[in-house]
């Protein structure tokens, strides 16, 4: 359940980033979050 909640939060952040006008910083943040998520499955 804990992992599921983390995944949901990750998806939410991604959606917010996509809607953000700062497209340049979005990929970098997404990659960082993705790496952190992979490090803590």
C-alpha positions as CSV (number, residue, x, y, z in Angstrom):
1,X,0.0,0.0,0.0
2,X,2.8,2.3,0.8
3,X,4.4,1.8,-2.6
4,X,1.1,2.4,-4.3
5,X,0.7,5.7,-2.6
6,X,4.2,6.7,-3.6
7,X,3.4,5.8,-7.2
8,X,0.2,7.8,-7.2
9,X,2.1,10.8,-5.9
10,X,4.7,10.4,-8.6
11,X,2.0,10.3,-11.3
12,X,0.4,13.4,-9.8
13,X,3.7,15.3,-9.9
14,X,4.2,14.3,-13.5
15,X,0.8,15.6,-14.5
16,X,1.4,18.9,-12.8
17,X,4.8,19.2,-14.4
18,X,3.3,18.5,-17.9
19,X,0.7,21.3,-17.4
20,X,3.5,23.6,-16.2
21,X,4.8,26.2,-18.8
22,X,8.3,25.4,-17.7
23,X,8.9,22.5,-20.1
24,X,12.6,22.8,-19.9
25,X,12.9,22.1,-16.1
26,X,10.1,19.4,-16.2
27,X,12.2,16.6,-17.8
28,X,15.1,17.2,-15.3
29,X,12.8,17.0,-12.3
30,X,10.9,14.0,-13.7
31,X,14.2,12.2,-14.2
32,X,15.4,13.0,-10.7
33,X,12.1,11.8,-9.1
34,X,12.2,8.7,-11.3
35,X,15.7,7.9,-10.2
36,X,14.7,8.3,-6.5
37,X,11.6,6.1,-7.0
38,X,13.7,3.4,-8.6
39,X,16.2,3.6,-5.7
40,X,13.4,3.1,-3.2
41,X,11.0,0.6,-4.7
